[in-house]
Amino acid sequence: MKKITFKEVLTTAMRKQTTTENQASRIVWDNLEEWVRRKVQEFIQSLLEEEIVELLGRQKSERRSAVDGFPATGTATVKSGS
């Protein structure tokens, strides 16, 4: 019986076609890539929203308080000069 070396085993295995199709792995990769992109986008979106809240000092869609004593509705009375 002939002894087979480790190198012969590796080279023989590397020459053989061990997979039949790569379509299944491509589908998995595409799904993984889509999932990662979506998670990164959600992460960046949340970071941006946190920065905006910190910058504005209020939550998204929250009305701001009166500025310079004017009502928040935007109706202000103008004082005439004397």
JONORPE-V280110 format. One record per helix or strand. SS is the DSSP state (H for helix, E for strand). FROM is the first residue (numbers start at 0). TO is the last residue. Records with the same first field share a line. If there is no record, write none. Layout:
SS=FROM-TO + FROM-TO
//
This chain:
H=5-14 + 22-55
//
